[in-house]
Amino acid sequence: MRMEILGCNGGISGELRTMCLRVDDDLLIDAGSGAGDLSLTQVIAVNTVFLTHSHLDHCGFLPLLADAAANFRDTPLNVRALPETIAAIKHNILNGEIWPDYSALPSPDHPYLTFTPLQPGETVEMAGRGITALPARHAVPAVGYWLNSGSSSLVYSGDTTLCPEFWQALNRIPNLKYLLIETTFLNENAAGATRSGHMTAELLAQGLSLLQQPVELFIVHMESGREQKTMREVQQAAGRFKPEILKRGMVFEF
């Protein structure tokens, strides 16, 4: 499997893009503003989008992706997500006011978008690739994703605060190689992290204390303008894992 980082930031400005991970040519994990850098040919090649949750920085470009490729595809773009995420997108975005309901247009029999619900722990097998939804704790229902090529695995947390079930799931992955995990807030904003369901470096350290195997650690979704300070706190809290900043344009092969 090959993953290209199209967006990995908590906000936009300059070269920053919000969450979007491209897997091989045909899959996206989240559809934040990073999806906007795909060429039309690349957009048309995407068959499936796995969403972690319903916040705009993770799903906001989904309607635009469907629109861009609609006239060039014979099949709809399939979206896999929690039932709550699907319901939120249909109610708040594909409502005929913010955007047309592409799950029923241009006709119910031939829509631009289809939705397939999934649950934490569920694995989707796609051309020899396993994609499993992992538990997460956020301000809205959310999951992370475990991508398994068979030989090795990569996990992306999505947005989550400390979630023991997430770390327990990681301990059950025998071929875990990469962990892409959010650390949104500075330690001084622990109250904000609790309120919004995000991670601080101190919470990350608590999670890593539950991890029983080595992993290559990459930090994502930091607040814009506070990345360097956040990484200093992460280094102090989790330096034994040699954490790195995830950057747009990085490629993982596993």
N, C-alpha and C positions, 0 to 999 in steps of 0.2 A: 504494500500500500504506500501511496505517496500523498503527503499532506502539504499543501502550500498555505501559508498564513497570509490571508488577504486583509484582515483587520484584527486587532487584538487590544485595542485601547478602550478606556472607559468613556471617552468623549472624542469630539472632532475638533480639529484646527490644524492648519498646515498639512503635514503629511500623515496625520493621525487618522485612523479609520476604526470604526466599531466592529464588533466581533463577526468574523466570517472566516471559516476554515474550508478550503477546497480539498476534497479527497478524490484522488485520481482525476478523471475528467467529468464524472457523472454525479458526484455527490457534493452537497454543501452541509456543513454543520453551522447552524445559525446563518442569518441573512441580514447582518448589519451593513453599515455603509461600505465596508470592504468589498461587498459584492458589486458595487458600482464601478470597480476597476476592471471587471471582466469584459472581454470583447464580446460582440454579438455572437460570434461562432462559439465562444466558450459558454455563454449563457444558454444557447440552444442545446449544448451537450449535457447540461445538468438535468437529470431526470428526477432527483429526489433531494429534498431539503429536510434535515433533521433539526428541529428547534429545541433549545433548552427550556425556553419560557417565552412569555408574551411581551416583555418589555421592548420598546422600539429600537434600542441599540442592538438588539438581537434578531428582530424580525421585521424592522421597518422597510427593508428593501424587497421583501417577499412579493408584494403586489407588483412592483416595478419589474422584477425578474419575469413573472408570469406574463406581463404585458409585452415585454421586449421580445419574448420568444414565441408568443402565441401564434403568429402568422406563419411560423416556420416549423411547427411541430404537429404531428398527427396524434400525439397522446398528451394528456395533461401533465403538468408538473405536480408530483405527489409530495405532500407534506406530512411528515410523521412527527407527532408530538403528543404530549399529555392531552386527555380530553378537555381539561380546563384551559389549556393553552389554545386549543382549536376553538373553543367556545368564545374566548376573549377576542381572538382575531376576527372571528365572524361578526361578533356583536359590535366591536369598537372600530374596526378598520374596513372590513368588507361589508359595509352596511348601506351602501348606496349614497352615502353622504361624504365620507372620507375617501372611499374608493368603491367601484362597482363590485358586486358580489361575484367574483370570478369562480366561485364554487358552483354557480348555477348559470353562468354566462360563458359563451354566447347562447347556450341552451343547457338545460339540466342533463341532457344525454351526452353533451360534448362540451364540458366546462374546461376552462383554462387551468383550474386548480382542483385537485382532489386532496382530501384529508384522511389519514389513517391514524387512529389513536393507538398509543402504546402506553405501557405501564412500567414503573421502575422494576428492573430485573428482567424485562423482556428483551430477547435477542432477535435481531433481524438479520437473516443471512442473505447476502447479496453478492453473487458471483465469487464465492469463496471467502468473502469478507464478513466477519461478524461484528455487528454494531449493537451494543447493549446499553440500555438506559440505566443509569446509576442514581441512587437516591441523593437528593440535595435539599437544603433548607434555605429558602429565600423569602422575600416579601410576598411573592406570588408562587403558585405551584411551579416546580422546576425540577429538572434532571440534569445530570452530567452524562457523558458518553464514553464508553470503553470501545475502542476500535481494535480489533484483533485480526491480524493477517494470517495467523496460524503459527508463524515463527516468532513474532514479537507483538507487543501491544502498546498503544498510546491511550492515555486517559485525559479527557478535557472536563474540567469540573463544571463548566457553566458558572452561573452566579450562585454562590452559596456562602453561608456562614459556617461555623464549626458544625459538622454533621458526622457523628461517630459511625453511622451506618455506611457513609461514603468510604471512610477509611477501612472499615471492616471488609467492604467489597474489594478494595484494592489488595488487601492481604490474600484474597482468594484468586488473584490473577497470577498464574505461575510464570508467565513470560512478560511481565510488565517491564517496559524500558523507559518510556517518557511519561511525565506528568505535567500537564499544563493547568495551572491552578490560579484562580483569581486571588489577588490581595488588593482590594480596592482602597481601603482607608488607612490613614496613619493611626498609630496606636493611641494618639491623643483624642481621636474621634471614636473611641470604643462605643460610646452611646449611639452614635449614628450608625455604626456597623451593626449593632444589635437591632436597632429600629428597622433598618433596611435589609437585613439579611445578607450582609457582606462580611468579608474577611479582613482582619488586620494581621500584621506580622506576628503578634502575640498569639492570636487564634490559630494562625498557620502552624506555629511551633507546637501548639497543643495537638493539632491534627497529626503532624509528622511524628509526634511521640507515640502515636498509635500504629504507625506504619512499621511493618516487620521485615521489610526488604529494601534493598537499594533501588534508587530511581534517579533518572536525569530530570532535574526540576527546572521548570520555566514558569515565570510569573507573568500573569496577564491582567488586563482590566484595571490598571491603576488610574487614579485620578489624574487628569491632564494637568501638567505643570508641577506635579508632586512626585513624579516617577523616581527621581534620584533620591529624594529623602525616603520614600517608601522602600526603595531597594536597600538603602543603608540599614533600615530597620529589619528588613528580611535577612540581610547578611548576618546581622547580630543574632537573630532568632533561629536561623536555619542554616548557618554557614557550613555545617558539616556536609550538607547536600550540594554545596557549590551552586546555589541558585543563579539562574541567568534571566535577563529580561527577554521575554518573547518579542520579536520584532517582525513587522510587516515584511514580507518577502522571504522569510525563512522557509526552508523545505525540510520535511522529515520523511525519511524512507524507512519502513519497518515491515 
